């Protein structure tokens, strides 16, 4: 079984890490939960059967988190602004 390299997506992973580090500093998310999210993204990138669009993966994850909060919280991408 051949795994794809995660290095091309390293920039996106670093962006997600930097974005999500703000929340633990504000006391809203602990480090274990943050690490769980990063591991999930990495696992999908290296082990999912089909190739995954990094930007879509992260934006869908953000949309899913906000959708679960309440019906009024939404994420708008740069294209949607």
C-alpha positions in Angstrom: 0.0 0.0 0.0 1.5 3.3 -1.1 0.8 6.5 1.0 1.0 9.9 -0.4 3.5 12.4 1.0 1.9 15.0 3.3 4.6 17.5 2.5 2.7 19.4 -0.3 -0.1 20.0 2.2 2.3 21.1 4.9 1.4 24.8 4.4 -2.3 24.1 4.9 -1.7 22.0 8.0 0.5 24.7 9.5 -2.2 27.3 8.8 -4.8 25.1 10.6 -2.4 24.6 13.5 -1.7 28.3 13.8 -5.4 29.1 13.6 -6.4 26.5 16.2 -3.7 27.5 18.6 -5.5 30.7 19.3 -8.4 28.9 20.8 -6.4 26.9 23.5 -4.7 30.2 24.5 -8.1 31.7 25.1 -9.1 28.7 27.2 -11.8 27.4 24.9 -10.2 24.2 23.6 -7.6 22.1 25.4 -4.5 20.8 23.7 -5.8 17.2 23.5 -8.8 18.3 21.5 -6.7 20.4 19.2 -4.2 17.5 18.6 -7.2 15.2 17.8 -8.3 17.6 15.0 -4.8 17.8 13.6 -4.3 14.0 13.7 -7.7 13.5 11.9 -6.7 15.9 9.1 -3.3 14.2 8.7 -4.8 10.7 8.7 -7.3 11.6 6.0 -4.5 13.2 4.0 -2.3 10.1 4.1 -4.7 7.2 4.3 -8.0 8.1 2.6 -8.7 6.0 -0.6 -9.1 9.0 -2.9 -7.1 12.3 -3.0 -8.5 15.1 -0.9 -8.6 18.8 -1.6 -6.8 20.4 1.4 -8.8 23.7 1.3 -12.1 21.9 1.0 -11.3 19.5 3.8 -10.4 22.3 6.2 -13.3 24.6 5.1 -15.8 21.7 5.5 -14.4 21.0 8.9 -14.9 24.6 10.0 -18.4 24.7 8.5 -19.3 21.5 10.4 -18.0 22.9 13.7 -20.0 26.1 13.4 -23.1 24.3 12.1 -23.3 22.3 15.3 -23.2 25.5 17.5 -26.5 27.0 16.4 -28.4 27.8 13.3 -27.0 31.4 13.1 -23.2 30.6 13.1 -21.8 30.1 9.7 -18.4 30.2 8.0 -17.9 32.3 4.9 -14.9 31.6 2.6 -13.1 34.5 1.0 -15.1 33.8 -2.2 -18.4 34.0 -0.4 -17.7 37.4 1.2 
